[in-house]
Amino acid sequence: MKKILKKIFVMISKLIVPLFFNKKYLKSKYFTDSDIGWKWAWRSIWHQKLGGVNRQIPWPVSHNIVMGTSYNIEFDLQDINNFQTYGCYFQNYYGKIFIGKGSFIAPNVGIITQNHDIYNPSKDMEPKDVVLGKYCWIGMNSVILPGVVLGDHTVVGAGSVVTKSFSKGYCVIAGNPAKLIKELDREKFQNQ
């Protein structure tokens, strides 16, 4: 009985959910290999499309996330799970955010592309893109500041403030400001 109800839920979801979201975002493993994506979508219809939280975003986004805009962010469609995490802040109004394939973003992470002038807080600084390489892991409560580039396989420790780039990747960084804690063995990642 449970399997039948699940199939009915997915069938109904495939008919109704595309009326609210761009179909290209409904093809990841979260929609084809499980029903969790459809659950995210229904929650997002309620909060996002009807309630107005992140209404402009064409894919399901948790109502507990703040997103600037959809056209200044690039990510692999298989990683739509990064927009279901609680408390994240994607500030990308004028600068772009690039999230590499297979990267994970924990709750309460802030990714910021533009900051205020320290001498005149009412003035915005020039926006700078933020780039996360492939298979990065951004720990809970971390902040990534404008212009930061993280290379592939960079792990950001929880609570870190990343003020500069670690573009070579294959490392663990942590702290405020984030510093190199450990370099990772590249050979262990050859199968990805």
HUBELTA-V895742 format. One record per residue. N is the residue number from 1. RES is the residue in one letter. PHI is phi in degrees with one decimal (* if undefined). NEAR is the number of other C-alpha atoms within 12 Angstrom. D_CENTER is the distance of its C-alpha to the mean C-alpha in Angstrom with 2 decimals. Layout:
n: {N N}
res: {RES RES}
phi: {PHI PHI}
near: {NEAR NEAR}
d_center: {D_CENTER D_CENTER}
//
This chain:
n: {1 2 3 4 5 6 7 8 9 10 11 12 13 14 15 16 17 18 19 20 21 22 23 24 25 26 27 28 29 30 31 32 33 34 35 36 37 38 39 40 41 42 43 44 45 46 47 48 49 50 51 52 53 54 55 56 57 58 59 60 61 62 63 64 65 66 67 68 69 70 71 72 73 74 75 76 77 78 79 80 81 82 83 84 85 86 87 88 89 90 91 92 93 94 95 96 97 98 99 100 101 102 103 104 105 106 107 108 109 110 111 112 113 114 115 116 117 118 119 120 121 122 123 124 125 126 127 128 129 130 131 132 133 134 135 136 137 138 139 140 141 142 143 144 145 146 147 148 149 150 151 152 153 154 155 156 157 158 159 160 161 162 163 164 165 166 167 168 169 170 171 172 173 174 175 176 177 178 179 180 181 182 183 184 185 186 187 188 189 190 191 192}
res: {M K K I L K K I F V M I S K L I V P L F F N K K Y L K S K Y F T D S D I G W K W A W R S I W H Q K L G G V N R Q I P W P V S H N I V M G T S Y N I E F D L Q D I N N F Q T Y G C Y F Q N Y Y G K I F I G K G S F I A P N V G I I T Q N H D I Y N P S K D M E P K D V V L G K Y C W I G M N S V I L P G V V L G D H T V V G A G S V V T K S F S K G Y C V I A G N P A K L I K E L D R E K F Q N Q}
phi: {* -62.7 -66.0 -66.0 -63.2 -64.1 -64.1 -64.7 -57.3 -65.7 -62.2 -64.5 -61.1 -64.0 -85.3 -94.4 -57.7 -62.8 -71.5 -109.0 -128.8 -61.9 -59.0 -61.9 -84.7 -106.5 -119.1 -76.4 -58.9 -73.3 -107.2 -95.4 -99.0 -155.2 -104.8 -62.6 -61.5 -67.4 -66.2 -59.3 -63.3 -61.8 -61.6 -71.3 -58.9 -63.7 -81.4 -84.7 -84.0 -88.6 -83.0 92.2 -79.1 58.9 -54.1 -74.1 -83.4 -85.4 -132.7 -61.6 -131.3 -58.5 -71.3 -98.0 -117.6 -107.8 -122.4 -70.6 -156.8 -91.1 -82.3 -110.8 -139.2 -125.6 -154.9 -75.1 -58.3 -71.9 -106.7 -64.2 -58.7 -65.1 -103.8 -112.6 -77.7 -78.3 78.8 -76.4 -131.5 -106.4 -96.1 -134.7 -63.3 -121.1 -105.0 -96.9 -118.0 -113.4 -113.3 -67.9 -54.3 77.7 -80.4 -120.6 -119.7 -77.3 -60.8 62.4 -91.4 -111.4 -119.4 -120.7 -105.1 -147.4 -125.7 -92.5 -68.8 -67.2 -91.2 -149.8 -57.6 -80.4 -104.5 -85.0 -77.7 -63.8 -68.9 -134.6 -64.8 -117.5 -124.8 -105.4 -71.3 -70.6 56.9 -83.4 -133.8 -101.8 -71.2 -53.2 65.8 -87.7 -129.2 -115.1 -90.8 -54.1 84.4 -73.2 -122.1 -109.0 -72.1 -53.7 58.8 -96.6 -105.9 -105.3 -62.7 -54.5 77.1 -80.6 -118.7 -94.0 -104.0 -138.9 -81.1 -130.9 -71.5 -71.3 69.0 49.7 -154.5 -112.7 -123.5 -163.8 111.0 -135.1 -76.0 -62.8 -129.8 -65.9 -101.4 -158.4 -90.4 -99.6 -73.7 -60.4 -63.7 -72.5 -106.3 -63.8 -85.6 -96.1}
near: {7 8 11 10 12 17 17 16 23 27 18 18 29 25 16 19 33 24 18 28 29 19 21 17 31 37 25 24 19 25 31 19 14 19 27 24 36 39 27 32 39 31 26 33 31 22 22 29 26 16 15 17 24 29 27 23 30 29 42 48 44 37 31 24 33 33 38 29 26 28 19 26 32 26 31 26 28 26 31 37 34 39 42 32 30 23 26 32 37 44 32 32 26 25 31 32 39 32 37 32 27 25 33 33 42 31 30 28 37 37 46 40 36 29 28 17 13 10 10 10 10 10 13 18 20 17 25 27 32 39 38 43 34 30 28 35 35 44 32 27 28 34 38 48 37 35 30 32 32 41 32 33 36 43 39 45 32 27 24 31 30 39 28 26 30 34 23 21 30 30 32 31 39 31 24 21 21 32 23 27 19 19 18 20 14 16 11 10 16 9 6 12}
d_center: {35.56 31.98 31.15 32.86 30.95 27.63 28.83 29.95 26.63 24.79 27.56 27.40 23.61 23.98 26.50 24.99 21.17 21.38 23.39 20.38 17.47 17.56 18.88 16.97 13.77 16.09 17.13 14.71 16.14 14.96 17.47 20.09 20.44 20.01 20.07 16.98 15.12 18.20 18.15 14.65 16.08 19.26 17.70 15.70 18.99 20.64 18.34 16.51 19.32 22.33 21.31 19.66 16.40 13.87 16.72 16.05 12.81 14.21 12.04 11.93 9.78 10.94 13.61 12.65 9.63 10.76 9.62 12.10 12.48 11.46 13.72 12.28 8.92 9.30 7.72 9.97 10.88 11.39 7.79 7.38 7.56 4.00 5.16 8.34 8.21 10.79 11.14 7.91 8.88 7.53 11.09 11.59 14.95 16.92 15.00 12.42 9.04 9.12 6.81 9.70 10.70 10.66 8.24 7.35 5.72 8.67 9.85 10.88 8.88 9.67 8.81 12.02 13.77 17.06 19.36 22.86 26.09 27.54 30.98 30.16 27.16 27.77 27.04 23.61 23.25 22.44 18.71 17.33 14.46 11.90 11.53 9.93 12.36 12.50 12.33 11.08 10.69 9.63 12.08 12.39 13.45 12.69 12.61 12.09 14.67 15.58 16.65 15.24 15.04 14.23 16.07 15.49 15.63 15.04 14.73 14.15 16.39 15.70 16.66 16.65 16.77 16.07 18.55 19.40 18.30 18.77 18.79 21.04 18.45 19.77 19.93 19.12 18.82 19.25 21.00 21.42 21.48 19.77 22.39 22.83 23.72 24.19 24.15 23.21 25.60 24.40 26.82 25.05 22.10 24.43 23.85 20.21}
//
